[in-house]
Amino acid sequence: MKLVLLAAVSPAMMLAAQCDAIAAKSFGKDAKIESAKHVAAAENLPEHCDVRGVIWPEARFAIKLPTAWNGRFQMAGNGGTAGTISIGAVDAALRKGFAAASTDTGHDAAKEPLASFAHMTPENPNGHRKYLDFAYLSVHETAVLAKQIIQAYYGHAAKYSYWVGCSTGGRQGMQEAQRYPEDFDGLVIGAPGMFLTGNFMRRLWVGQSQLGDAALPVEKLPLLNKIVYEKCDAGDGLADGVIDDPRRCDFKPARDLPKCKGDGANDCFTEAQIVGLGKIYGGPHTSKGKQLFPGEPVGSEPVWAENLVGPSKTVLPRSESQMKFYGLDPPPGPSWSYTMFDFDRDPARMAKAAKDLNPLNPDLAPLRKRGGKIVHYSGWADQQVNPLPAIEYYETVSKRMGDGATRDFYRLFMVPGMFHCGGGPGCGSVDWLAAVMDWVEKGVAPERLVGAHMEKGQATRTRPLCPYPQVARYKGSGNVDDAANFACRVP
């Protein structure tokens, strides 16, 4: 009778029982499993085991384990200052058969908004540890724990492990590649804040440039955008509404913008506004003219109202908060204002944060040695994370390791016309994960990827995306909206 009963137990039933058992297992003194629940298949998610818990002191995580597993592990990155688990990305991976995980990086954004989680107070004695968890620790610890839980649940390890993240998630991926190269076989790294502390300065610089009469009304952005695209669009030989490489555009606000005679209407720019725009495009400098970080790339103007100028300025409060609680050493605290940043003296106070936050170590030899692969992408019109440090980092790695050796495991794709992590007039809709999986599992390096511009769910244009330093160039005939009529060439 016992043999008959055992034979009647399906693999799915066994996994359900094993899910219940996960909560009772020990995975080290710092990890606490708070729940492990078997979830039946629903309209939008397959049958799976949903594991939740916390890693000391406050890094909460979610790990979802599908019954119909593809044998792979995928971890999803965060955005902004994190503070939430990327459940949407976890569920998307789950639907494709991955065991998937994400962490909130050690704090709750609803209770500790922006960077306030790092503020050391009697009520928050773990503030410094939470800062390190945000910087790099929690992702690594969650990846290690997720692999242990996968082993316990399925009885064997994942065959391949992948990281997918953009913005903060891109920076987290680079931290993983440099600090913990054993964690992932393939990494999709999008729009990473390579020089994050420099990006802090850039946002404060923009904020200071928009004080008083220099403030640019959002009503003037359409005119600015029109003039910039008229000046820069055809620089690559094709007037198609996309600025391929902002570095090749010779746009100067003082020369190219119409000037107002009086206070100004929406068809011209005042002298103060032109000076402010010159600062935005020029980037932060010391009083002696030393550039501290690149300025805003031309082509990003259509989304300035969402981030840089006008009433919203969403990135300014974020960077101001980061400076208050961990960007400067010592942290000045909650009373500090972005108007107080001194571009001559204060950059030196950012050295400690730079060491923790900026993934700029060019020694990727350990990742290459174990066969790891990186597919890195950045948008040329990124309004939040300037794309130039991505190129500088890639070139530094190539110089250190050699061009050929670098291309063997790491490729950078610059996406013309793409805003932060997506959107814009360019063709930024790409299956980046498929590209890195083919590279890891089949040895097929991404020589040319096809990106799409999407409108209402439909691709209205396709273009090849080429590994840097190659760029896509029109062959001279055929539909300019078809990637087949373009070739990847070294400019």
C-alpha positions as CSV (number, residue, x, y, z in Angstrom):
1,M,0.0,0.0,0.0
2,K,2.8,2.4,0.8
3,L,4.4,1.8,-2.6
4,V,1.2,2.7,-4.3
5,L,0.8,5.9,-2.4
6,L,4.3,7.0,-3.1
7,A,3.9,6.3,-6.8
8,A,0.8,8.5,-6.8
9,V,2.8,11.5,-5.6
10,S,3.6,13.7,-8.6
11,P,6.7,15.8,-8.9
12,A,4.6,18.9,-8.5
13,M,3.2,17.6,-5.3
14,M,6.7,16.8,-4.0
15,L,7.8,20.3,-4.9
16,A,4.8,21.8,-3.0
17,A,5.8,19.8,0.1
18,Q,9.4,21.0,-0.4
19,C,8.2,24.6,-0.6
20,D,6.5,24.2,2.8
21,A,9.7,22.8,4.2
22,I,11.9,25.7,3.1
23,A,10.5,27.9,5.9
24,A,11.9,25.5,8.5
25,K,15.4,25.2,7.0
26,S,18.4,27.1,8.2
27,F,20.4,29.1,5.6
28,G,22.9,30.7,8.0
29,K,22.5,32.9,11.1
30,D,22.0,36.2,9.1
31,A,19.2,34.9,6.8
32,K,15.6,34.5,8.1
33,I,13.0,32.8,6.0
34,E,9.7,34.3,7.0
35,S,7.4,32.4,4.6
36,A,7.5,29.8,1.9
37,K,4.2,29.3,0.2
38,H,3.2,27.1,-2.7
39,V,1.2,29.2,-5.2
40,A,-1.1,27.5,-7.7
41,A,-1.0,28.6,-11.3
42,A,-3.1,31.7,-12.0
43,E,-3.9,33.6,-15.2
44,N,-0.8,35.7,-15.1
45,L,1.7,33.4,-13.2
46,P,2.7,29.8,-13.3
47,E,2.7,27.4,-10.3
48,H,5.6,28.3,-8.0
49,C,7.0,28.5,-4.6
50,D,7.1,32.0,-3.2
51,V,9.8,32.5,-0.6
52,R,10.1,35.7,1.5
53,G,12.5,36.8,4.2
54,V,15.2,39.1,5.4
55,I,19.0,39.1,5.6
56,W,20.5,41.0,8.5
57,P,19.9,43.7,9.3
58,E,17.0,44.7,7.1
59,A,17.6,43.4,3.5
60,R,14.2,41.9,2.5
61,F,14.1,39.6,-0.5
62,A,11.7,37.6,-2.6
63,I,12.6,34.4,-4.4
64,K,10.1,32.6,-6.7
65,L,10.7,29.1,-7.8
66,P,8.6,27.7,-10.7
67,T,7.4,24.2,-10.8
68,A,8.2,24.1,-14.5
69,W,11.8,25.3,-14.1
70,N,14.1,26.0,-17.0
71,G,17.1,25.2,-14.9
72,R,18.3,28.9,-14.7
73,F,18.4,31.6,-12.1
74,Q,17.8,35.2,-12.8
75,M,18.1,38.1,-10.4
76,A,16.5,41.5,-11.0
77,G,18.1,44.9,-10.2
78,N,16.5,48.0,-8.6
79,G,16.0,51.6,-9.6
80,G,16.6,55.0,-7.9
81,T,17.6,54.6,-4.3
82,A,15.9,51.2,-4.2
83,G,13.9,50.4,-1.1
84,T,11.4,48.1,-2.9
85,I,11.7,44.5,-4.2
86,S,11.4,44.4,-8.0
87,I,8.5,42.1,-8.0
88,G,7.4,43.0,-11.5
89,A,10.7,41.9,-12.9
90,V,10.8,38.8,-10.8
91,D,7.3,37.8,-12.1
92,A,8.4,38.5,-15.7
93,A,11.3,36.1,-15.2
94,L,9.1,33.5,-13.5
95,R,6.8,33.5,-16.5
96,K,9.7,32.5,-18.6
97,G,10.6,29.6,-16.3
98,F,13.4,31.2,-14.3
99,A,13.9,30.8,-10.6
100,A,14.0,34.5,-9.9
101,A,15.0,36.8,-7.0
102,S,15.2,40.5,-6.0
103,T,16.1,42.5,-2.8
104,D,15.0,45.9,-1.5
105,T,18.7,46.4,-0.7
106,G,18.2,46.8,3.0
107,H,15.6,49.5,3.6
108,D,11.9,50.4,3.0
109,A,11.5,53.4,0.7
110,A,8.1,54.2,2.1
111,K,9.5,54.5,5.6
112,E,13.0,55.8,4.7
113,P,12.6,57.8,1.5
114,L,15.4,58.6,-0.9
115,A,18.8,58.2,1.0
116,S,17.5,58.8,4.5
117,F,18.0,55.1,5.3
118,A,21.7,55.8,5.8
119,H,21.1,58.6,8.4
120,M,22.7,57.3,11.6
121,T,20.4,58.0,14.6
122,P,19.6,56.2,17.8
123,E,16.5,55.0,16.0
124,N,18.5,53.8,13.0
125,P,21.8,52.4,14.4
126,N,22.3,50.2,11.3
127,G,22.4,53.2,8.9
128,H,25.9,52.6,7.8
129,R,25.4,48.9,7.2
130,K,22.2,49.8,5.2
131,Y,24.3,52.1,3.1
132,L,26.7,49.4,2.3
133,D,23.8,47.0,1.5
134,F,22.6,49.6,-0.9
135,A,26.1,50.1,-2.3
136,Y,26.8,46.4,-3.1
137,L,26.4,43.9,-0.2
138,S,22.7,43.0,-0.3
139,V,22.7,42.0,-3.9
140,H,25.6,39.6,-3.4
141,E,24.1,38.2,-0.2
142,T,20.7,37.7,-1.8
143,A,22.3,36.0,-4.8
144,V,24.2,33.5,-2.6
145,L,21.1,32.8,-0.5
146,A,18.9,32.3,-3.6
147,K,21.3,29.7,-4.9
148,Q,21.2,27.9,-1.6
149,I,17.4,27.9,-1.7
150,I,17.3,26.7,-5.3
151,Q,19.6,23.8,-4.4
152,A,17.4,22.9,-1.4
153,Y,14.2,23.1,-3.4
154,Y,15.1,21.4,-6.6
155,G,17.8,19.2,-5.3
156,H,20.5,20.6,-7.6
157,A,22.0,24.0,-8.5
158,A,20.9,26.2,-11.4
159,K,22.9,25.5,-14.6
160,Y,23.2,29.2,-15.4
161,S,22.8,32.4,-13.4
162,Y,21.9,35.8,-14.9
163,W,21.7,39.3,-13.7
164,V,19.4,41.8,-15.4
165,G,19.2,45.5,-14.3
166,C,19.1,49.0,-15.6
167,S,20.0,52.3,-13.9
168,T,20.7,51.4,-10.2
169,G,20.3,47.9,-11.4
170,G,23.0,48.5,-14.0
171,R,25.3,49.8,-11.4
172,Q,24.5,46.8,-9.1
173,G,25.4,44.5,-12.0
174,M,28.8,46.2,-12.5
175,Q,29.5,45.9,-8.8
176,E,28.8,42.2,-9.1
177,A,31.0,41.8,-12.1
178,Q,33.9,43.5,-10.3
179,R,33.5,42.5,-6.6
180,Y,31.7,39.1,-6.9
181,P,32.5,37.7,-10.3
182,E,31.4,34.2,-9.2
183,D,27.8,35.2,-8.7
184,F,26.6,35.4,-12.3
185,D,27.5,33.7,-15.6
186,G,25.9,36.5,-17.7
187,L,25.0,40.1,-16.8
188,V,22.7,42.5,-18.6
189,I,23.9,45.9,-17.5
190,G,21.8,48.9,-18.6
191,A,22.5,52.6,-18.1
192,P,24.7,52.1,-15.0
193,G,25.8,55.0,-12.8
194,M,29.5,54.1,-13.4
195,F,30.6,57.4,-11.9
196,L,27.6,57.8,-9.6
197,T,29.1,60.4,-7.3
198,G,29.9,62.5,-10.4
199,N,26.3,62.1,-11.4
200,F,25.3,63.5,-8.0
201,M,27.4,66.6,-8.7
202,R,26.0,67.0,-12.2
203,R,22.5,67.1,-10.8
204,L,23.4,69.6,-8.1
205,W,25.1,71.7,-10.8
206,V,22.0,71.7,-12.9
207,G,20.0,72.7,-9.8
208,Q,22.2,75.6,-9.1
209,S,22.2,76.7,-12.7
210,Q,18.4,77.0,-12.6
211,L,18.2,79.4,-9.7
212,G,16.6,82.8,-10.1
213,D,16.3,84.4,-13.6
214,A,18.3,81.5,-15.1
215,A,15.5,79.1,-14.5
216,L,14.2,77.7,-17.9
217,P,10.4,77.5,-18.1
218,V,9.2,74.1,-19.4
219,E,7.2,76.0,-22.0
220,K,10.4,76.8,-23.8
221,L,11.6,73.2,-24.0
222,P,9.8,72.4,-27.3
223,L,11.6,75.3,-29.0
224,L,15.0,74.2,-27.5
225,N,14.3,70.6,-28.6
226,K,13.4,71.8,-32.1
227,I,16.6,73.9,-32.5
228,V,18.8,71.1,-31.1
229,Y,17.4,68.5,-33.5
230,E,17.6,70.8,-36.5
231,K,21.2,71.4,-35.6
232,C,22.3,67.9,-34.8
233,D,20.0,65.3,-36.5
234,A,21.6,65.1,-39.9
235,G,25.2,65.0,-38.5
236,D,25.4,61.2,-39.2
237,G,24.3,61.8,-42.8
238,L,20.6,60.9,-42.3
239,A,17.9,63.3,-41.1
240,D,15.7,60.7,-39.3
241,G,14.8,62.3,-36.0
242,V,17.6,60.6,-34.1
243,I,20.9,62.1,-33.0
244,D,23.3,59.2,-33.3
245,D,26.2,60.6,-31.3
246,P,25.8,63.9,-29.3
247,R,29.6,64.3,-29.2
248,R,29.5,65.1,-32.9
249,C,27.0,67.9,-32.6
250,D,28.4,71.4,-32.4
251,F,25.5,73.1,-30.5
252,K,26.2,76.2,-28.5
253,P,23.3,77.9,-26.7
254,A,24.9,81.3,-26.8
255,R,25.3,81.1,-30.6
256,D,22.4,79.0,-31.7
257,L,19.4,80.1,-29.6
258,P,17.2,83.1,-30.4
259,K,17.7,85.8,-27.8
260,C,15.0,87.8,-26.2
261,K,15.1,91.6,-26.2
262,G,13.1,91.9,-23.0
263,D,11.9,89.5,-20.3
264,G,11.2,87.0,-23.0
265,A,8.4,85.0,-24.5
266,N,8.3,81.3,-25.4
267,D,9.9,82.0,-28.8
268,C,13.3,83.2,-27.4
269,F,15.7,82.8,-24.5
270,T,16.8,85.5,-22.1
271,E,20.5,86.1,-21.5
272,A,20.2,84.5,-18.0
273,Q,18.5,81.4,-19.4
274,I,21.2,81.0,-22.1
275,V,23.9,81.2,-19.4
276,G,22.0,78.6,-17.4
277,L,21.7,76.3,-20.4
278,G,25.4,76.7,-21.1
279,K,26.1,75.3,-17.7
280,I,23.7,72.4,-18.2
281,Y,25.3,71.3,-21.4
282,G,28.8,72.1,-20.1
283,G,28.6,70.1,-16.9
284,P,30.1,70.9,-13.5
285,H,33.4,72.7,-13.4
286,T,35.6,74.2,-10.7
287,S,36.0,78.0,-10.6
288,K,39.3,77.5,-12.4
289,G,37.6,75.7,-15.3
290,K,38.4,72.0,-14.4
291,Q,35.6,69.8,-15.6
292,L,34.3,67.5,-12.9
293,F,31.7,65.6,-14.9
294,P,30.2,65.7,-18.4
295,G,27.3,67.9,-19.2
296,E,23.8,67.0,-20.4
297,P,23.9,65.2,-23.8
298,V,22.0,66.9,-26.6
299,G,19.0,64.9,-27.6
300,S,17.7,64.4,-24.1
301,E,15.7,67.7,-24.0
302,P,12.3,66.1,-24.6
303,V,12.3,64.6,-21.1
304,W,14.0,67.4,-19.2
305,A,10.7,68.5,-17.8
306,E,10.4,65.1,-16.1
307,N,13.8,65.2,-14.5
308,L,15.9,68.3,-14.7
309,V,14.0,71.6,-15.1
310,G,10.6,73.0,-14.1
311,P,8.6,72.1,-11.0
312,S,9.3,68.4,-10.9
313,K,13.2,68.1,-11.0
314,T,12.9,64.5,-9.7
315,V,16.6,63.8,-9.9
316,L,17.6,66.9,-7.8
317,P,15.9,65.8,-4.5
318,R,17.4,62.4,-4.9
319,S,21.0,63.6,-5.3
320,E,20.5,66.2,-2.6
321,S,19.4,63.5,-0.2
322,Q,22.3,61.2,-1.2
323,M,24.7,64.1,-0.5
324,K,23.1,64.7,2.9
325,F,23.5,61.1,4.1
326,Y,26.4,59.4,2.3
327,G,27.8,61.4,-0.6
328,L,29.9,63.7,1.5
329,D,32.3,62.8,4.2
330,P,31.3,63.5,6.9
331,P,27.7,63.4,6.0
332,P,26.2,66.9,6.6
333,G,22.8,65.6,7.6
334,P,19.2,66.6,6.9
335,S,19.6,70.4,7.1
336,W,22.0,70.5,4.2
337,S,20.8,72.0,0.9
338,Y,22.0,71.5,-2.7
339,T,22.7,75.2,-2.9
340,M,25.5,74.7,-0.3
341,F,27.6,72.4,-2.5
342,D,31.0,74.0,-3.3
343,F,32.4,72.7,-6.6
344,D,35.9,73.8,-5.6
345,R,36.1,72.2,-2.2
346,D,33.4,69.5,-1.8
347,P,34.4,67.0,-4.6
348,A,37.3,65.9,-2.4
349,R,34.8,65.0,0.3
350,M,33.3,62.4,-2.0
351,A,36.2,60.0,-2.1
352,K,34.9,57.5,0.4
353,A,31.4,57.4,-1.3
354,A,33.2,57.0,-4.7
355,K,35.1,54.0,-3.4
356,D,31.9,52.3,-2.2
357,L,29.4,53.3,-4.9
358,N,31.3,53.7,-8.2
359,P,32.0,50.4,-10.0
360,L,35.0,51.7,-11.8
361,N,37.5,48.9,-11.2
362,P,38.7,47.9,-14.7
363,D,40.1,44.5,-13.6
364,L,37.5,42.1,-14.9
365,A,40.0,39.3,-15.4
366,P,38.3,37.1,-12.7
367,L,35.0,37.3,-14.5
368,R,36.6,36.6,-17.9
369,K,38.6,33.6,-16.5
370,R,35.4,31.9,-15.3
371,G,33.7,32.4,-18.6
372,G,31.3,35.2,-17.5
373,K,29.8,37.6,-20.1
374,I,28.6,41.2,-20.0
375,V,26.2,42.9,-22.4
376,H,26.2,46.5,-21.4
377,Y,24.0,49.2,-23.0
378,S,23.5,52.9,-22.6
379,G,21.2,55.4,-24.3
380,W,22.9,58.4,-26.0
381,A,20.0,60.6,-25.0
382,D,19.9,59.5,-21.3
383,Q,18.6,62.4,-19.2
384,Q,19.3,60.7,-15.9
385,V,22.7,58.9,-16.1
386,N,25.2,60.5,-18.5
387,P,26.3,57.9,-21.0
388,L,29.9,59.1,-21.4
389,P,31.4,57.4,-18.3
390,A,30.1,54.1,-19.7
391,I,32.3,54.6,-22.8
392,E,35.3,55.8,-20.7
393,Y,35.0,52.7,-18.5
394,Y,34.8,50.3,-21.5
395,E,37.8,51.9,-23.1
396,T,39.7,51.7,-19.8
397,V,39.0,47.9,-19.6
398,S,40.0,47.5,-23.2
399,K,43.3,49.3,-22.6
400,R,44.0,47.2,-19.6
401,M,43.0,43.8,-21.0
402,G,43.4,44.3,-24.7
403,D,40.7,45.0,-27.3
404,G,40.4,41.4,-28.4
405,A,40.3,39.9,-24.9
406,T,37.7,42.5,-23.8
407,R,35.4,41.7,-26.8
408,D,35.7,38.0,-25.9
409,F,33.5,38.6,-22.8
410,Y,32.3,42.2,-22.6
411,R,30.5,44.3,-25.2
412,L,29.1,47.8,-25.0
413,F,26.1,48.9,-27.1
414,M,25.4,52.6,-27.3
415,V,21.7,53.2,-28.4
416,P,21.2,56.4,-30.4
417,G,18.1,58.4,-29.3
418,M,17.3,56.3,-26.3
419,F,16.4,58.0,-23.0
420,H,17.1,56.5,-19.6
421,C,16.7,52.7,-19.9
422,G,14.3,53.0,-22.8
423,G,12.0,55.4,-24.7
424,G,12.9,58.2,-27.0
425,P,13.0,58.4,-30.8
426,G,15.7,55.7,-31.0
427,C,15.3,51.9,-31.3
428,G,15.9,50.8,-27.7
429,S,13.5,47.9,-27.5
430,V,15.9,44.9,-27.5
431,D,16.0,41.4,-26.0
432,W,19.2,42.0,-24.1
433,L,18.8,38.8,-22.0
434,A,18.5,36.6,-25.1
435,A,21.8,38.1,-26.4
436,V,23.7,37.3,-23.2
437,M,22.2,33.9,-22.9
438,D,23.2,33.0,-26.4
439,W,26.7,34.1,-25.6
440,V,27.0,32.2,-22.3
441,E,25.2,29.0,-23.4
442,K,26.0,28.7,-27.1
443,G,29.2,30.8,-27.5
444,V,27.4,33.1,-29.9
445,A,28.8,36.6,-29.4
446,P,26.5,39.6,-30.1
447,E,28.0,41.0,-33.3
448,R,24.9,43.0,-34.2
449,L,21.6,43.3,-32.3
450,V,18.4,44.6,-33.8
451,G,16.6,47.3,-31.8
452,A,13.0,48.5,-32.4
453,H,11.2,51.7,-31.9
454,M,7.8,50.8,-30.4
455,E,4.6,52.8,-30.7
456,K,1.3,51.4,-29.3
457,G,2.9,48.0,-29.1
458,Q,4.0,48.0,-32.7
459,A,7.6,48.3,-34.1
460,T,7.6,51.4,-36.4
461,R,11.3,51.3,-37.1
462,T,14.2,48.9,-36.6
463,R,17.9,49.6,-36.5
464,P,21.0,47.6,-35.9
465,L,22.8,48.2,-32.6
466,C,26.5,47.7,-32.9
467,P,29.1,46.8,-30.4
468,Y,31.2,49.9,-29.5
469,P,33.0,51.5,-31.2
470,Q,31.1,50.4,-34.3
471,V,28.0,52.4,-35.3
472,A,25.1,51.8,-37.7
473,R,25.4,53.5,-41.1
474,Y,22.8,53.6,-43.9
475,K,23.9,51.6,-47.0
476,G,22.4,54.3,-49.3
477,S,19.2,52.6,-50.5
478,G,16.1,51.0,-49.1
479,N,13.7,51.9,-46.3
480,V,15.5,53.9,-43.6
481,D,13.2,52.3,-41.1
482,D,14.5,48.8,-41.8
483,A,17.6,47.5,-40.0
484,A,18.4,45.4,-43.1
485,N,19.5,48.6,-44.9
486,F,22.1,49.5,-42.3
487,A,25.6,48.1,-41.6
488,C,27.8,48.2,-38.6
489,R,31.0,50.2,-39.3
490,V,33.8,51.8,-37.4
491,P,33.3,55.6,-37.7
